[in-house]
């Protein structure tokens, strides 16, 4: 596999790898490092890449495993919490503050979900993978993926409702 073929294979999903890493590691810098590490591993094993039925799914699984390993290591104590995404300059300051507040709440709620639910939300609602692809990546059947996603969404909905209705009767 030439460098050009490798880039044509990997570039379409490298941003998804980064977003998954950022969801799991939170820090932008750590997510960039994880993405670079996964791409480097793919490059080193480029001869084997043609054997994989779905390189993108394989890469997402590699990313998930790499991030979990990183979180388990002592290095995890040094991870920074940085949330500097989500800016839209075309809305009023009030709307922007409300949007950032809501996004912040959702991110916090997702962060507190059980690990499987957090991963399924990331892969389905953010990365737009199919239930079948998620099942393969997480070694779950499609029904279990759907149930996990449903529970995660229900928890998010309940938490948001509780947060925004607090004190209102």
Order of alpha helices (4+ residues) and beta strands (2+ residues): alpha-alpha-alpha-alpha-alpha-alpha-alpha-alpha
